[in-house]
Amino acid sequence: QPTLDRIAAGRSFPHRNDGSIFRNDGGLLPPQSPSYYREYVHPTPGVPGTGPQRIVTGQGGEFYYSPDHYASFTRLNP
């Protein structure tokens, strides 16, 4: 929840890619225009650096969670 709250508040995590365009190169999310998705770091406790967890948002309000640095996704909202 803290990462979702941070995204909603427009705050960023100190990582160069936080809030940047996610291109969906792997095609695991529904196809959209190249700038449709944004990626955000979700810090991983006990892991040095940013860790593998990410949140990806879509312009239509979708939220996806990736526990493994974009190898898989779970939609967080209907």
VOGU-3710 file (C-alpha; in Angstrom, 3 decimals, decimal comma):
1> qptldriaag> 0,000/0,000/0,000  2,771/2,548/0,651  3,884/2,362/-2,991  0,322/2,825/-4,261  -0,104/5,797/-1,911  3,175/7,277/-3,182  2,065/6,896/-6,809  -1,327/8,492/-6,063  0,387/11,423/-4,340  2,717/11,959/-7,308
11> rsfphrndgs> 5,849/11,288/-5,266  8,766/9,362/-6,695  11,171/6,775/-5,354  14,836/7,723/-5,772  15,485/5,521/-8,803  16,029/6,733/-12,358  13,206/4,618/-13,803  10,576/5,347/-11,162  7,625/6,895/-13,005  9,134/6,304/-16,431
21> ifrndggllp> 7,438/4,779/-19,459  7,111/0,990/-19,355  7,230/-0,295/-22,930  5,712/-3,752/-22,308  8,361/-5,305/-24,569  7,548/-8,769/-23,216  3,901/-8,388/-24,214  2,621/-9,707/-20,884  0,244/-6,764/-20,407  -2,589/-5,936/-22,804
31> pqspsyyrey> -1,261/-4,232/-25,968  -1,456/-0,440/-25,837  0,333/2,571/-27,308  4,047/2,820/-26,420  3,567/5,462/-23,696  0,436/3,952/-22,094  2,153/2,270/-19,127  4,375/3,701/-16,356  6,646/1,731/-14,053  7,344/2,285/-10,359
41> vhptpgvpgt> 9,761/0,693/-7,911  8,214/-1,232/-5,026  11,051/-1,629/-2,483  11,785/-5,203/-1,449  12,577/-5,569/2,273  15,822/-7,388/2,951  17,093/-7,009/-0,619  19,868/-4,520/-1,353  19,074/-1,837/-3,909  15,620/-1,603/-5,387
51> gpqrivtgqg> 14,932/-5,323/-5,594  12,745/-7,046/-8,197  9,264/-5,778/-7,254  7,511/-3,256/-9,505  4,112/-1,636/-9,960  3,017/-0,785/-13,499  0,111/1,589/-14,081  -1,967/2,139/-17,192  -3,550/5,371/-18,359  -6,969/3,755/-17,933
61> gefyyspdhy> -6,409/3,369/-14,177  -5,102/-0,204/-14,162  -2,491/-1,298/-11,639  -0,279/-4,372/-12,082  2,174/-5,897/-9,612  5,324/-7,706/-10,743  7,164/-9,640/-8,011  9,950/-10,702/-10,381  11,075/-7,671/-12,404  8,503/-7,978/-15,208
71> asftrlnp> 8,628/-11,775/-15,686  5,002/-11,988/-14,492  2,164/-9,650/-13,513  -0,898/-9,711/-11,285  -3,610/-7,112/-11,797  -4,327/-5,280/-8,556  -7,675/-3,724/-9,485  -10,621/-5,028/-11,504
//
